[in-house]
Amino acid sequence: MQWTELVVFSALFLLVTVLGFVAAKWQAGDTLEHLDEWGLGGRKFGSWITWFLVGGDLYTAYTFVAVPALVFGAGALGFYALPYTVVLYPLVFLPLVRMWSVSRVHGYVTPADFVRGRYGSHWLALIIAITGIIATMPYIALQLVGLEAVLRTMGLNGSGFLGHLPLFIAFVILALYTYQSGLRAPALIAFVKDTLIYLVILVAVIYLPSKFGGWSAIFDGAQARFEATPAKSDGILLNGNNQLQYATLALGSALALFLYPHSLTGILASRGRNVIKRNMVALPAYSLLLGLLAMLGFVAMSAGVKPITNQATGRPDTNTIVPVLFGQEFPSWFAGIAFAAIGIGALVPAAIMSIAAANLWTRNIYKEYLKKDATPAQEAKQAKLASLVVKFGAVAFIVFIDPQFSIDLQLIGGVMILQTLPAVAIALYTRWFHIWGLVAGWVVGMGWGMYLLYQIPSADGKRPHFGGSALALDKLSLLGWHPLAGSTVQIYVGVVAVVANLLVAVVVTLIARKLRVFNGTDQTKADDYHADEDSPNLRPAATH
């Protein structure tokens, strides 16, 4: 047991717990018994709060342990996170501003709300809501993977339920202050989380290389290690086998990220279009941090870091690479700060994700199908209860399922959420797609995507199916035909599936338009997409 690290970690965890409960009174409205107040913080967060909130939401604890772990295991491929976060913000700059405007005018809380208003179809909205909830659940579980990696490094590495008890306690506390304070809790805690993360990473990338002969020696050592492995796709440079995977994974991840309901939650909570514009310009600062963090995977090689064995599975847990590196190379007190930064980094996105999933359940399933006349107070109560269920469902992922499988499930979640691209993102600019074209495209994209993922074995060979998201082109089949048989080049399944989705949506739309099939009722107007906080046609956010 690493007692010094544990004491520092616990003290900082206690600090954010207090902040979580205090947040209920921070910038509070008349009542938290309204979904706009509890689930969107009153829709009045300014530039700084939004920057920390969205950054804390997108750059999660799992990011800070998984990216360097991927670099440690695969090399250059792990750096896909950099171009992905570089191209992300120019891609979403204008769509997010449009989404905020129409959501503010109509009081939309979720992306499924927008789809419901845009097409007048509760069935299409239901598909979007269910997809968002299912794709988000393993994402929350992955925050636990990051938190548990830290707990394991500090010596809390038992097996069975008792081994997960510290994790369970941490999420009970998270559940309580999220239930009370809603989105204000992670917004306030995000200030602490990001300050600690920046401090730890900047110290690490300045101090650690000096201990191992500088970056040149670190890269030379990493290349020598990769050359000694039998794998064809590792190394400090990309090669012919993984270049296409790298590019498509970066592009697909960029397209998918703001389709996740939790990403939109932070945007819809901001108070104006200019706040969003400033954030899309400033958020790439996190990409610099991410690039520095990724290189710690190479530093861990030079330090001779060995991942801790998970007693529950008996296998090395590569997610412990960065925590072990910090514990091995830093004084105990600073390692405790680093562990707290990663642990708190799990709480912020987990809270936002659970709130976003709860909003989807409340607005697009509970209110739509179970209680159409639900009052704002009833909606808020239902969302609070749903957020508890989602959190403890995520804990069940970790307790009852191999954490490595949870990681693979999140990759599946990315493929799933990409299938909402036509109905959510493209619909912001055109209503040309027919409802049935969107539904048919979703069915084909989802079905083919799951079929392709089913064919991918895990890297360790222990699972023949759903072992990742990188598909060898020789496995790409069309009704039994393998057009690229023999090719070892890999591609991201999500991009393949969403292309199929779009093609089918176009074909079915053309047929439906030819047959003049009814295409629903659009509740949005052109002016909605240009409304800002000072617009004369802007209704109160609480109205819906």
Secondary structure in CASP SS format (residue, H / E / C, confidence):
PFRMAT SS
TARGET T0000
AUTHOR 0000-0000-0000
METHOD secondary structure of the structure
MODEL  1
M C 1.00
Q C 1.00
W H 1.00
T H 1.00
E H 1.00
L H 1.00
V H 1.00
V H 1.00
F H 1.00
S H 1.00
A H 1.00
L H 1.00
F H 1.00
L H 1.00
L H 1.00
V H 1.00
T H 1.00
V H 1.00
L H 1.00
G H 1.00
F H 1.00
V H 1.00
A H 1.00
A H 1.00
K H 1.00
W C 1.00
Q C 1.00
A C 1.00
G C 1.00
D C 1.00
T C 1.00
L C 1.00
E C 1.00
H C 1.00
L H 1.00
D H 1.00
E H 1.00
W H 1.00
G H 1.00
L H 1.00
G H 1.00
G H 1.00
R H 1.00
K C 1.00
F E 1.00
G C 1.00
S H 1.00
W H 1.00
I H 1.00
T H 1.00
W H 1.00
F H 1.00
L H 1.00
V H 1.00
G H 1.00
G H 1.00
D H 1.00
L H 1.00
Y C 1.00
T C 1.00
A H 1.00
Y H 1.00
T H 1.00
F H 1.00
V H 1.00
A H 1.00
V H 1.00
P H 1.00
A H 1.00
L H 1.00
V H 1.00
F H 1.00
G H 1.00
A H 1.00
G H 1.00
A H 1.00
L H 1.00
G H 1.00
F H 1.00
Y H 1.00
A H 1.00
L H 1.00
P H 1.00
Y H 1.00
T H 1.00
V H 1.00
V H 1.00
L H 1.00
Y H 1.00
P H 1.00
L H 1.00
V H 1.00
F H 1.00
L H 1.00
P H 1.00
L H 1.00
V H 1.00
R H 1.00
M H 1.00
W H 1.00
S H 1.00
V H 1.00
S H 1.00
R H 1.00
V H 1.00
H H 1.00
G C 1.00
Y C 1.00
V C 1.00
T C 1.00
P H 1.00
A H 1.00
D H 1.00
F H 1.00
V H 1.00
R H 1.00
G H 1.00
R H 1.00
Y H 1.00
G C 1.00
S C 1.00
H H 1.00
W H 1.00
L H 1.00
A H 1.00
L H 1.00
I H 1.00
I H 1.00
A H 1.00
I H 1.00
T H 1.00
G H 1.00
I H 1.00
I H 1.00
A H 1.00
T H 1.00
M H 1.00
P H 1.00
Y H 1.00
I H 1.00
A H 1.00
L H 1.00
Q H 1.00
L H 1.00
V H 1.00
G H 1.00
L H 1.00
E H 1.00
A H 1.00
V H 1.00
L H 1.00
R H 1.00
T H 1.00
M C 1.00
G C 1.00
L C 1.00
N C 1.00
G C 1.00
S C 1.00
G H 1.00
F H 1.00
L H 1.00
G H 1.00
H C 1.00
L H 1.00
P H 1.00
L H 1.00
F H 1.00
I H 1.00
A H 1.00
F H 1.00
V H 1.00
I H 1.00
L H 1.00
A H 1.00
L H 1.00
Y H 1.00
T H 1.00
Y H 1.00
Q H 1.00
S H 1.00
G C 1.00
L C 1.00
R H 1.00
A H 1.00
P H 1.00
A H 1.00
L H 1.00
I H 1.00
A H 1.00
F H 1.00
V H 1.00
K H 1.00
D H 1.00
T H 1.00
L H 1.00
I H 1.00
Y H 1.00
L H 1.00
V H 1.00
I H 1.00
L H 1.00
V H 1.00
A H 1.00
V H 1.00
I H 1.00
Y H 1.00
L H 1.00
P H 1.00
S H 1.00
K H 1.00
F C 1.00
G C 1.00
G H 1.00
W H 1.00
S H 1.00
A H 1.00
I H 1.00
F H 1.00
D H 1.00
G H 1.00
A H 1.00
Q H 1.00
A H 1.00
R H 1.00
F H 1.00
E H 1.00
A C 1.00
T C 1.00
P C 1.00
A C 1.00
K C 1.00
S C 1.00
D C 1.00
G C 1.00
I C 1.00
L C 1.00
L C 1.00
N C 1.00
G C 1.00
N C 1.00
N C 1.00
Q H 1.00
L H 1.00
Q H 1.00
Y H 1.00
A H 1.00
T H 1.00
L H 1.00
A H 1.00
L H 1.00
G H 1.00
S H 1.00
A H 1.00
L H 1.00
A H 1.00
L H 1.00
F C 1.00
L C 1.00
Y C 1.00
P H 1.00
H H 1.00
S H 1.00
L H 1.00
T H 1.00
G H 1.00
I H 1.00
L H 1.00
A C 1.00
S E 1.00
R C 1.00
G C 1.00
R H 1.00
N H 1.00
V H 1.00
I H 1.00
K H 1.00
R H 1.00
N H 1.00
M H 1.00
V H 1.00
A H 1.00
L C 1.00
P C 1.00
A H 1.00
Y H 1.00
S H 1.00
L H 1.00
L H 1.00
L H 1.00
G H 1.00
L H 1.00
L H 1.00
A H 1.00
M C 1.00
L H 1.00
G H 1.00
F H 1.00
V H 1.00
A H 1.00
M H 1.00
S H 1.00
A C 1.00
G C 1.00
V C 1.00
K C 1.00
P C 1.00
I E 1.00
T E 1.00
N E 1.00
Q C 1.00
A C 1.00
T C 1.00
G C 1.00
R E 1.00
P E 1.00
D E 1.00
T H 1.00
N H 1.00
T H 1.00
I H 1.00
V H 1.00
P H 1.00
V H 1.00
L H 1.00
F H 1.00
G H 1.00
Q H 1.00
E H 1.00
F C 1.00
P C 1.00
S H 1.00
W H 1.00
F H 1.00
A H 1.00
G H 1.00
I H 1.00
A H 1.00
F H 1.00
A H 1.00
A H 1.00
I H 1.00
G H 1.00
I H 1.00
G H 1.00
A H 1.00
L H 1.00
V H 1.00
P H 1.00
A H 1.00
A H 1.00
I H 1.00
M H 1.00
S H 1.00
I H 1.00
A H 1.00
A H 1.00
A H 1.00
N H 1.00
L H 1.00
W H 1.00
T H 1.00
R H 1.00
N H 1.00
I H 1.00
Y H 1.00
K H 1.00
E H 1.00
Y H 1.00
L H 1.00
K C 1.00
K C 1.00
D C 1.00
A C 1.00
T C 1.00
P H 1.00
A H 1.00
Q H 1.00
E H 1.00
A H 1.00
K H 1.00
Q H 1.00
A H 1.00
K H 1.00
L H 1.00
A H 1.00
S H 1.00
L H 1.00
V H 1.00
V H 1.00
K H 1.00
F H 1.00
G H 1.00
A H 1.00
V H 1.00
A H 1.00
F H 1.00
I H 1.00
V H 1.00
F H 1.00
I C 1.00
D C 1.00
P H 1.00
Q H 1.00
F H 1.00
S H 1.00
I H 1.00
D H 1.00
L H 1.00
Q H 1.00
L H 1.00
I H 1.00
G H 1.00
G H 1.00
V H 1.00
M H 1.00
I H 1.00
L H 1.00
Q C 1.00
T C 1.00
L H 1.00
P H 1.00
A H 1.00
V H 1.00
A C 1.00
I H 1.00
A H 1.00
L H 1.00
Y C 1.00
T C 1.00
R C 1.00
W C 1.00
F C 1.00
H C 1.00
I H 1.00
W H 1.00
G H 1.00
L H 1.00
V H 1.00
A H 1.00
G H 1.00
W H 1.00
V H 1.00
V H 1.00
G H 1.00
M H 1.00
G H 1.00
W H 1.00
G H 1.00
M H 1.00
Y H 1.00
L H 1.00
L H 1.00
Y H 1.00
Q C 1.00
I C 1.00
P C 1.00
S C 1.00
A C 1.00
D C 1.00
G C 1.00
K C 1.00
R C 1.00
P C 1.00
H C 1.00
F C 1.00
G C 1.00
G C 1.00
S C 1.00
A E 1.00
L E 1.00
A E 1.00
L H 1.00
D H 1.00
K H 1.00
L C 1.00
S C 1.00
L E 1.00
L C 1.00
G C 1.00
W E 1.00
H C 1.00
P C 1.00
L C 1.00
A C 1.00
G C 1.00
S C 1.00
T C 1.00
V C 1.00
Q E 1.00
I E 1.00
Y E 1.00
V H 1.00
G H 1.00
V H 1.00
V H 1.00
A H 1.00
V H 1.00
V H 1.00
A H 1.00
N H 1.00
L H 1.00
L H 1.00
V H 1.00
A H 1.00
V H 1.00
V H 1.00
V H 1.00
T H 1.00
L H 1.00
I H 1.00
A H 1.00
R H 1.00
K H 1.00
L H 1.00
R C 1.00
V C 1.00
F C 1.00
N C 1.00
G C 1.00
T C 1.00
D C 1.00
Q C 1.00
T C 1.00
K C 1.00
A H 1.00
D H 1.00
D H 1.00
Y H 1.00
H H 1.00
A C 1.00
D C 1.00
E C 1.00
D C 1.00
S C 1.00
P C 1.00
N C 1.00
L C 1.00
R C 1.00
P C 1.00
A C 1.00
A C 1.00
T C 1.00
H C 1.00
END
